[in-house]
Amino acid sequence: MFESEIDWKTVSLPGLDRNTLAVVVGGGGAIGGAAVIALEALGVTVVAGRRIPDKSSSNKGAFASGNILACDVCSQDSVRSLAAQVMDLHERAPDLVINCTGVGESRGRIEEVTVEQAETILKTNVLGSFWIAQAFGPAMCRSERGGSIVFISSIVGDRVRPGAMLYGVSKTAVKRLTQQFAVDFGPSGVRVNSISPGQTPTPLRNWFEAPGSASNVESGRRYDVSPIPLRRRGTLSDYVGAILFLGSSLSSYVTGADIKIDGGSSIVLATSY
Ligand SMILES: NC(=O)c1ccc[n+]([C@@H]2O[C@H](COP(=O)([O-])OP(=O)(O)OC[C@H]3O[C@@H](n4cnc5c(N)ncnc54)[C@H](OP(=O)(O)O)[C@@H]3O)[C@@H](O)[C@H]2O)c1
């Protein structure tokens, strides 16, 4: 379970309060669950979308208040249904929609990638963001309140990791979708931005290596932080802080942006010349 390094109850941000309605798709994941808890601590009404709406989850955020709805982002119908239910239940469009869903890929040889693996990555990471913007964006644009949509890309959306195949491509596409929707929704007062986390031990990291391998999260491997300028790995609070900034009116002139949250790791040269 997520233990926040920040007591979000002590935090106050303009535009994120009792009058705010937020939807966190992937609210049962590591970053999504942390976002749910932080938003609820700020007094925001949160609806969490989960592939399997398991109320017995150890996550005590939106699940405690019962605001948990089924959503498979690979299905346009399922995402549309989530949006319709949220708007029926609350009789308005949300102010903030955060997509925290995502799947990684098992590292292997390019010849071994199957149709199923390729489709899962692209449907979840790329089309999932598209369906979410399609389902919520127009209603948010019609609302006088405007709003904010936050996607999660990755530092590998900009930098190429050897052997990574479609995951990096999918995260580059998320940045491009962010820019597209920022342009299309901007005139109606809806901002669209993304964050790019660095590598962080969450269940998603287990995708990147075969189970039992040295870098599998479960193996408890110690990561080398010496290449990271800030000499530590990112925490869930680091990412949630940026998500809250993008959801609040502190970022009211920010749209189409991607915020890298990687301790500076992506600006360091990987090889010496
Ligand atoms: N951790 C990192 O190092 C890292 C780095 C850069 C970017 N990111 C990005 O951060 C985001 C959150 O990842 P995380 O680290 O928090 O991993 P996580 O704990 O595995 O969360 C991923 C979430 O995505 C959900 N999901 C997967 N497929 C879905 C589908 N078809 N429909 C609905 N939900 C689906 C999962 O739901 P279930 O609970 O139902 O499985 C899970 O809650 C992802 O976009 C990831 O790519 C992570």
The ligand as an ORCA input file, in Angstrom:
! r2SCAN-3c Opt
* xyz 0 1
  N       6.598      2.650    -12.613
  C       7.406      3.186    -13.491
  O       8.629      3.003    -13.474
  C       6.849      4.080    -14.575
  C       7.755      4.878    -15.308
  C       7.259      5.687    -16.317
  C       5.889      5.692    -16.585
  N       5.036      4.904    -15.859
  C       3.614      4.942    -16.195
  O       2.857      5.257    -15.063
  C       1.518      4.718    -15.239
  C       1.100      4.005    -13.962
  O       1.967      2.888    -13.771
  P       2.306      2.308    -12.321
  O       3.775      2.360    -12.190
  O       1.446      2.954    -11.297
  O       1.960      0.783    -12.529
  P       0.742     -0.136    -11.978
  O       0.692     -0.078    -10.505
  O       0.943     -1.448    -12.642
  O      -0.552      0.580    -12.552
  C      -1.022      0.362    -13.853
  C      -2.518      0.374    -13.802
  O      -3.027      0.230    -15.146
  C      -4.208     -0.518    -15.052
  N      -4.553     -1.117    -16.330
  C      -3.783     -1.882    -17.146
  N      -4.485     -2.237    -18.238
  C      -5.710     -1.690    -18.106
  C      -6.895     -1.705    -18.883
  N      -6.960     -2.358    -20.064
  N      -7.976     -1.006    -18.453
  C      -7.951     -0.367    -17.281
  N      -6.867     -0.333    -16.463
  C      -5.767     -0.991    -16.889
  C      -3.909     -1.588    -14.017
  O      -5.141     -2.067    -13.545
  P      -5.284     -3.453    -12.751
  O      -5.108     -3.034    -11.329
  O      -6.647     -3.884    -13.100
  O      -4.198     -4.359    -13.270
  C      -3.123     -0.784    -12.986
  O      -4.000     -0.245    -12.033
  C       1.590      3.826    -16.482
  O       1.084      4.538    -17.602
  C       3.074      3.608    -16.664
  O       3.407      3.329    -18.007
  C       5.479      4.110    -14.843
*
